[in-house]
Amino acid sequence: MPTWSPVFLPADVPLPKGPYSPAVRAGNLVFVSGQVPRDLVSGALVGDDIATQTRQTLSNLHRVLEQSGASLADVVSVTVYLARADDWGAMNTVYAEMFHAPYPSRTTVGAELRGILVEVSAVAYVAGRA
């Protein structure tokens, strides 16, 4: 029996298309799977520029965190995947609007993202909350 549990999104949000959970909770840690710039309910791609896509992706991250009892303020580590390395500055501007000091650790890497510009995964620490 696993010592972790999946985090479920509201009923209006379709289940992931692949064999994974949107997030899992293991003790005081919440591991959020990669979030992308798609509307969580319709699945429609939101935006065609890095700023809009980053904002939607981080909004999706925020929503998944809320379902797990966490917030962006609880995030301790972030991994950002960019389709174009030159988008780093614009992504970073939006990122700084949504995360505040002290900032979580972060790694940003280039990746082939199949039609999107950004994907973000995160780990949050939520001590004392179930």
C-alpha positions, -999 to 999 in steps of 0.1 A, spaced: 0 0 0 15 34 -10 24 59 17 12 87 -5 -21 97 -19 -32 113 -52 -47 148 -53 -80 149 -72 -92 180 -90 -128 191 -91 -153 170 -110 -155 196 -139 -118 190 -146 -112 159 -169 -87 133 -157 -53 134 -172 -50 116 -205 -19 97 -193 -13 73 -165 -4 99 -138 -20 120 -111 -22 158 -113 -4 158 -79 4 134 -51 7 141 -14 35 122 5 35 133 42 42 171 42 52 172 6 30 178 -25 45 169 -59 27 186 -87 29 170 -122 39 192 -151 13 219 -157 8 233 -192 -10 264 -207 -43 247 -213 -77 255 -198 -81 228 -171 -118 222 -180 -119 226 -218 -83 215 -226 -80 245 -250 -45 260 -254 -45 295 -238 -23 321 -256 3 320 -283 30 339 -266 53 329 -236 39 355 -212 3 344 -216 12 307 -216 33 312 -185 5 330 -167 -20 302 -176 5 275 -166 12 290 -132 -26 296 -127 -31 259 -133 -3 251 -109 -20 273 -83 -53 255 -88 -37 221 -83 -19 233 -52 -52 246 -37 -68 212 -42 -39 197 -22 -43 222 6 -12 242 -4 -5 275 -22 22 291 -43 38 304 -11 43 267 0 63 258 -31 100 249 -23 111 237 -57 101 245 -93 112 230 -127 104 251 -157 106 236 -192 109 260 -221 105 252 -258 126 282 -267 156 293 -245 151 329 -257 118 330 -238 135 329 -205 133 366 -198 96 369 -206 88 338 -186 108 351 -157 89 384 -156 56 366 -152 71 341 -128 82 370 -105 46 384 -106 33 351 -92 60 339 -68 74 362 -41 106 363 -20 119 341 -6 117 324 -39 116 286 -42 146 268 -58 142 266 -96 157 248 -125 149 260 -161 156 236 -190 150 235 -227 126 208 -239 106 197 -269 71 204 -257 49 194 -286 30 226 -295 33 246 -262 60 270 -250 62 262 -213 55 235 -187 60 237 -150 62 211 -122 67 219 -85 71 205 -50 54 222 -20 59 217 17 28 219 38 38 210 74 9 205 99 -18 205 72 -37 175 60 
